[in-house]
Amino acid sequence: MNDAKDFVICARGVKKTYREGEQAVCVLKGVDLSVRAGELLAVVGASGSGKSTLLHVLGGLDSIDEGEVTVAGMSVHTLNEVQRGHLRNRELGFVYQFHHLLPEFTAIENVAMPLIIRREDEDVSRQKASEALIALGLADRLEHLPSQMSGGERQRCAIARAMVTEPACILADEPTGNLDRQTAAGVFDSFVALAKSRGTACVIVTHDLELAARCDRTVTIKDGVIESDLK
């Protein structure tokens, strides 16, 4: 039988309840989920089903009430905040619906930022950032500010920033949700191609079933429970 060490990310019996005053809302109700190295997994479900919460607990961005989440063999929720931050910087990349680029920095500076935070050599960091941006079709945008780029270009830049650290897994929350369908398809193609070329696992929360169908596997979450596992 497979166990947590066989997977990049593994969740077992994960439960999460949000409390506000006397009101409690159980969002995750015993989720089991495993992602192998290099696998692209889509998570689909209705609004409020627990998709984004699941992504947050997988990345150690939110606490859990019960269960266990492991990333690269490490039990995320037994680590302290400094250790979780180190794990995220080394093993995980994050892409959100909005790009969250720093407006005063160029594309190459934004993408190099995680490496600089890691205290890697600045020239090496810029070289790696340049390579990631070029791989995503942004060779002529390296020195552009976010305000000088289109929505699709900004999102490609955000993907490059997530990929530049060569993480074991990317966690993406509606990564093309703010883009028109044609632009979204192009950005998603670039995202998948780069992930596959680097052997990076991806967990992609999306409401777009066409995009989900292009992943290796799709799971549906409903009322806080993984309801189906396709492919």
C-alpha positions in Angstrom: 0.0 0.0 0.0 1.3 3.5 -0.9 2.0 5.9 2.0 2.8 9.6 2.3 6.4 9.3 1.2 5.3 8.0 -2.3 3.7 11.4 -3.0 4.7 15.0 -3.4 1.6 16.0 -1.4 -0.6 13.8 0.7 -3.7 14.7 2.7 -5.3 12.1 5.0 -8.5 12.6 7.0 -8.2 16.4 6.8 -11.0 18.3 8.5 -11.3 22.1 8.8 -14.0 24.1 10.5 -14.2 27.9 10.6 -15.8 29.5 13.6 -17.2 33.0 14.0 -18.7 33.5 17.5 -21.0 30.6 18.2 -21.4 29.7 14.5 -19.3 26.9 13.1 -19.0 26.0 9.4 -17.4 22.7 8.6 -15.6 23.2 5.3 -13.5 20.1 4.9 -15.0 16.8 6.2 -12.2 14.2 6.1 -10.5 14.8 2.8 -8.1 12.2 1.4 -5.9 13.3 -1.5 -2.5 12.3 -3.0 -0.5 13.9 -5.8 2.5 12.2 -7.4 5.6 13.9 -8.8 4.9 15.5 -12.2 1.1 14.9 -12.0 -1.3 17.7 -13.0 -4.4 17.4 -10.8 -7.5 19.5 -11.3 -9.9 20.2 -8.3 -13.4 21.2 -9.4 -16.6 21.9 -7.5 -19.2 24.5 -6.9 -18.5 27.8 -5.2 -18.3 27.1 -1.4 -17.5 23.5 -1.8 -14.1 23.8 -0.1 -11.8 24.0 -3.1 -9.8 27.1 -2.0 -9.7 26.0 1.6 -8.2 22.6 0.5 -5.5 24.4 -1.4 -4.7 26.6 1.6 -4.3 23.7 4.0 -2.2 21.8 1.4 0.1 24.8 1.3 0.2 25.2 5.1 -1.4 28.6 4.7 -4.3 27.6 7.0 -4.5 25.3 10.0 -6.4 22.0 10.1 -8.5 20.6 12.9 -7.9 16.9 12.2 -5.8 14.7 9.9 -2.4 15.2 8.3 -0.9 17.0 5.3 2.6 16.0 4.1 4.6 17.9 1.5 7.8 16.2 0.3 7.5 13.8 3.2 7.2 16.5 5.9 4.2 16.8 8.1 3.2 20.5 7.4 1.0 21.2 10.4 3.5 19.9 12.9 6.0 22.6 11.8 6.3 26.0 13.3 5.6 29.1 11.2 9.3 29.6 10.3 9.7 26.0 9.3 6.5 26.2 7.2 7.7 29.3 5.5 11.0 27.6 4.6 9.1 24.5 3.3 6.9 26.8 1.1 9.9 28.6 -0.3 11.7 25.4 -1.1 9.0 22.9 -2.1 5.9 24.9 -3.2 4.9 27.6 -5.7 1.6 29.5 -5.6 -0.4 31.0 -8.4 -3.6 32.9 -7.7 -6.5 34.3 -9.8 -4.9 37.8 -9.4 -1.2 38.0 -10.2 -0.1 39.8 -7.1 3.0 41.2 -8.8 4.8 44.1 -7.1 3.9 47.2 -9.2 7.2 49.0 -8.7 9.4 46.1 -9.9 10.0 44.8 -13.4 8.9 41.3 -14.6 12.4 39.9 -14.1 12.7 41.5 -10.6 9.3 40.1 -9.6 10.2 36.6 -10.8 13.6 36.7 -9.1 12.2 37.8 -5.8 11.6 34.3 -4.3 15.3 33.4 -5.0 16.6 36.6 -3.6 14.5 36.0 -0.4 16.2 32.6 -0.4 19.5 34.6 -0.5 20.7 33.2 -3.7 23.2 35.2 -5.8 21.4 38.1 -7.5 22.9 37.5 -10.9 22.0 33.8 -10.7 18.5 34.7 -9.6 18.0 37.1 -12.5 19.3 34.5 -14.9 16.9 31.9 -13.6 14.1 34.4 -13.7 15.0 35.3 -17.3 14.9 31.7 -18.3 11.5 31.1 -16.7 10.0 34.2 -18.4 11.4 33.3 -21.8 10.0 29.8 -21.4 6.6 31.4 -20.9 6.9 33.6 -24.0 7.9 36.8 -22.3 11.4 37.4 -23.8 10.4 40.9 -24.8 8.9 41.8 -21.4 11.8 41.2 -19.0 12.2 44.8 -18.1 8.5 45.8 -18.2 6.6 46.9 -15.2 3.3 45.1 -14.5 1.4 48.2 -15.6 3.1 47.8 -19.0 1.9 44.3 -19.6 -1.5 42.8 -20.6 -3.5 40.6 -18.2 -2.3 37.4 -19.8 1.3 38.6 -19.6 1.0 39.5 -16.0 -0.4 36.0 -15.2 2.4 34.4 -17.1 4.8 36.4 -15.0 3.1 35.2 -11.9 3.5 31.6 -13.1 7.2 32.2 -13.8 7.6 33.5 -10.3 6.0 30.3 -8.9 8.1 28.1 -11.1 11.5 29.8 -10.7 12.3 28.1 -7.4 11.8 24.7 -9.1 9.3 23.6 -6.5 8.0 20.0 -6.1 4.5 21.3 -6.6 2.5 24.3 -7.7 -0.7 25.1 -6.0 -2.9 27.2 -8.4 -6.2 28.8 -7.4 -8.3 29.7 -10.5 -5.0 30.7 -12.3 -6.9 31.9 -15.4 -10.1 33.0 -13.8 -9.5 36.7 -14.6 -8.8 36.2 -18.2 -11.0 35.9 -21.3 -11.3 32.4 -22.7 -8.8 32.7 -25.6 -6.2 34.3 -23.3 -6.9 31.8 -20.6 -6.3 28.9 -23.0 -3.0 30.3 -24.1 -1.8 30.9 -20.5 -2.9 27.4 -19.4 -1.1 25.8 -22.3 2.1 27.6 -21.3 1.6 26.7 -17.7 1.1 23.0 -18.5 4.1 22.9 -20.9 6.5 24.4 -18.4 5.3 22.2 -15.6 5.6 19.1 -17.7 9.1 20.1 -18.9 10.3 20.4 -15.3 8.4 17.5 -13.9 6.5 19.8 -11.5 3.4 18.5 -9.9 0.4 20.9 -9.9 -2.9 21.1 -8.0 -5.2 23.4 -10.0 -8.4 24.6 -8.5 -10.7 25.7 -11.4 -14.3 26.1 -12.3 -13.4 25.6 -16.0 -14.2 22.0 -16.9 -12.5 22.3 -20.3 -9.2 23.3 -18.7 -9.6 20.6 -16.0 -10.1 18.0 -18.7 -6.6 18.8 -20.0 -5.0 17.7 -16.6 -3.8 14.2 -15.9 -6.6 13.7 -13.3 -9.6 15.5 -12.0 -11.2 15.3 -8.6 -14.6 16.8 -7.6 -15.1 18.2 -4.1 -18.7 18.6 -2.9 -19.7 19.8 0.6 -16.2 19.4 1.9 -15.7 15.8 0.6 -13.8 14.4 -2.4 -16.7 13.0 -4.4 -15.1 11.5 -7.4 -11.7 10.9 -8.9 -11.6 10.8 -12.7 -8.9 9.5 -15.1 
